[in-house]
């Protein structure tokens, strides 16, 4: 596996910010808006649906590394041929509303299928939050043995905050933060904390042991490019501050 040098540095510095446009978002205008905002906000990389046309679009708009997400391994092949820099099995959040759940056995099988097709590409895999925490840790360990380079946590879409404001943001992120804490202490590869993360909880993810965060709806649901850029820059600053405070 050869990881993009900028990604390697960001993971080593525990300052990774992935901006997610959505695994099931194939709307070119919507993806372009997120990519354009990312180009100006300067996260570490972007994550789009595994589609060759979208990869080419993203590559025409930014020089940031492009990750593609899917749950069908064969989709990765054409996306990588189109220029994708890394791939992600997941995110699973978008499927839960449809009643589809991913168990450990299926995630591991998808990983082996993907590695057989693309043995060299940088591979990230999401650990489903529907599993009990000890099962998430076990799956993460099994995924690393299967050749996974990055583990991602999730859980924000299913959490139900009881409060508003800052407390509510922390409550929303609690499942993915807990998973990041446990998994980061069990595996040797970087952990990305995603789903329900905001500028309030991004520093908590770093403190929990994550090497960075993935953020989607907190950015791509905003109604203007200026607001999206501001949100990205706010997250970049929050991560920088977290590392300064934690490791000074």
C-alpha positions, 0 to 999 in steps of 0.5 A: 500500500502506498499512501498519498504523502500529504495524507501520511503527514496528516495522519502522523500529525493526527490532524486529518479532516475528511469532508464527505459528500455522501456515499449515495450522493450521485448528484454532480452539482451537489458533489461539485459544490462540496468539492469546491468548498473543500478546495477553498477550505483545505481539509485533508481529503474529500470522500465521494460516491464511487463513480468514475464520472464523479471522480473525474469531476472532483479531480477537475475541481481540486488537487486534494486527495479523493476517496471514494465510498461504496459497499460494492467492491466492483465499483471501486475498480473503475473509480480507481482507474478514473483517479481515486486516491483511496477507497472506503468500504462504508459509510453505512449510516445512509443504509440504516434508514432503509432497514439494511444493517451490516454485520461483522461477517459481511464487512469482513467479506467485503474487505477480502473481496476488495483487497483481491481486486485492489491489493495496493490501494489505500483502504479504509473500512467503517466499523458498524456502530450497530455492533456491541463495542467489544465486537467493534474492537474485534472486527477492527482487529480482524480488518487490520489483519485483512489488510485495512489501512484506516479504520473509521468509526460511526454512530451519529445518525442513531444517537438521540441527543436529549439536549440542544446546543453544545451538550447536544453536540457532545451527546450526538457524537458519543457513540463514535467517540466511544468507538474511537477510544476503544478501537484506537487502543487495539489497532496499530493503524490510524482511526478516523472518527466520523458521523455526528462530528462537529467543530465542538467534538472534533477535538474530543475525537483527537483526545479519544485517540483518533488521528482525525475526523470525517464530517459530512452533513455538518458541511454539505447541508449548509445552503451556501458555499461561504458557509461550507467553507467557513465550516471546513475552516472551523474544523481545521482550526479545531483540529489544530487547536486540539493537537496544540493543547494535547501535545504541547 
